[in-house]
């Protein structure tokens, strides 16, 4: 029997909120438990419906997403929160992660990425938006945010390190293969193993992991 994820949305823009709610209502894995228009409403709503996950805008009236996240996680430590952000809000995204959010999405994320974020965070992992910039990745690594992952034990081969560097430079599997004289399928196999070793879901996760563990330098992603 599949367990459904109870989810709450908080955003002060009604049209955006309703569109997101409509999309989520069509997903079998999700039950939409309610909507809030600001941080104060969100606190009250979570207390009433006790969701598994909150999708919340960072900038909201009365109480912003950062303050609401801190309060909610103090009251409900098991709650999982995903931040919704606009472009050029890197500092605010980092503040949300430091406050306890388990992931972040840009508001223009497509349905597939939104559901990937919900399922990833529901499963106890951190979700990094695929549009993470080099600047944001660097800020996350330097911040107080700690993904609380298992200790870094993976050993990467020289070939895997080469591929990690090229992934971080946004090269496609075909481009990596051409540079390293490997087939596209071989590169895709390496990429899958790298993501498994790092316990991440996408390129943004690879970049942040590689920076944090000194597999690459900031110059490798600029």
N, C-alpha and C positions, 0 to 999 in steps of 0.2 A: 504493500500500500504506500503510495507516494504522499509524503507530508507536504502540505501547502505552506507557503510563507506568508505570514500576515504582515502587511506593509502599510505604512502611513506616508503621505506626501505633505510637505510644507513648502509653500511658495506664495508670495504676495501677488503674483500676476495670475489672475483667474483663468485667462485663456490658456496660458502655458500649463497650469495645474490641471485643468480639465482635459487638455490633450494628452498629457502624460497619464492621467487616470484612465482615460478611454483605452489607451494602448495596453496598460497593465491589466485592465479588466478582461482582456481577451487572452491572457496568458494562464494556462492551466496550473502552473506552479505557484501562482500568486493569488492571494485574496486581498483586495484593497479594503483596509479596515477604517479608513477615514482620511479627511483632508483638513489642513490648517492653513490660514492665511498669514500668520505671523508666529513669532517665537512663543508668545504667551499662549496662543491657542494650541500650539504644538504641545507644550507642557501639559495642558489640561487634557488634550486628546489622548496622549500616550498613557496618562494615568487611568483613563477610562477604558481604553481598548487593548492596552498592553501588546503592541505589535512586536514582531521579531526584528523588523528592519524599519528604519526611518530614512526616507529620501528628503533632504532638506536643502533649501536655498541657503547660501551663506549670508547674503544681505537681505534682511527683513525688518519691517518696522516693529516698534515696541521692544522686541528682544531678537537680536540677530542669531544666526545659526551657530556661531562659535559659542556664545554664552549659553544658548539652549542646549548645545551638546554637552557642555561641562555639567550643567544642572541635571540633565537626563541621565548621564552615566554615573553620577553620584547617587541618584535615586534607584536606577535600574542598571547595575553593572553589566548584565548580560545582553543589554540592548546593542544592536549593531546599527551604525549610522553611516550613510553615504552622503557626501556633500555634493550639491549642485552648484556649478560655478559658470561665470562668463569668462571670456578670454581676458587676459591681462589681470587676473586676480591671483597671481602666484603666491604672494605673501599671505593672502587670506586662506588659500588652500592649505598652506603649511600650518597656519594657526589652527585650522579645523583638524588636521591630522594630529597636531600636538594636543588638542583638546580631547582627542579620543576617537575621531572618525576612522572608519576602516576602509575608506575608499573615496574617490571623487570622480565626478563626471562633468564634462562640459554640457551645457544645456542643449547644444545641438547634436548630442550623441544620438545615434540611430537605435532602433528597437533592439537589434542584436547585441549591441554593446551594453545597453541598459540592463538587459536580462543577464548578460554575462557578469556584470557588476553585482547584481542582486544575488545570483547563484554563488559567485565567488565569495562574497562577504558572508552569505548564509552558511557556507561551508567552513568558515573560520579563517579565511585567507584575506589578505589585503588586495584591493583592486586599484591599479594605477591606470588612469585614462590613457587611451592609445594616443591622444594628442598631446601628451606631456612634452613640454619643451625642454631643451637642454638646460635652460636657466632654472626652470622649476625642479628638474631632477637634481641639479646641484644644490638648490635650496633645501630640498627634502633630506638629502644626504647630510648636510651641515646642521640640520635642525635637531631639536630634542626628540623628534618623532622616532619611535622604536617599534618596528613591526612585530616585535616579540616572537620572532620565528625561532625555530630550532637553531642551535649553534651552527656556524658555518663549518662544515666538515668536508664538503665536496672538493675533490681534486680535479682540476681541468687539465686535459692534455694540451700540448702546444697547438695542435690543430684546432681544438675547441676554443682556445684563447684567440686564435686568429679569426675564427668565425664570430666570436663574441664582439671583437673590435669592429668587424664589418657590419654586424647587426646594429651596433650602437651608432654607426654612421649612416643608418637607414638604407643600406644596400638590400636589394631583393635577393632571394635565393638564387635566381639565375645569374645575377651580377656577381654574387659571392663565388658561385661555381666557376664562372669565367675567370675570375682572378686567381682562384686556387686550383684550377684544372680538375674540378670535381663536377659530377653531374648534379643537376638541380635536385633530383630525388635524394642523392647522398647528402646534400646540404640540408634539405628539409629534415632528414633523419637526425643529423647533428643538432639542428635547431630544437627539435622535439626533446632530445636528451638534455640539452642545455637548460631548457625551460623546466624540465622535471628536476634536474639537479638543484636549480635555483629556487624551485617551488614558486614560480611566477607564471603569469598567464599570457603576457604579451611583451612587445619590444620595450615599452616603457618600464616594465618590471625588470627586464634584463639590464637596461641602462642604469637604473637605480641600484640594483644589486651589484653590478660590475663596478660602479663608482664607490659604493660603500666598502667593498672588499678589495679595492685597489687593483682590480683586473684591468681597468682602463683609467686614464686621466681625463680631466675636463676637456683637454685639447682633442680627445678622440670623439667628442660629440658636438663640436662646434662646426 
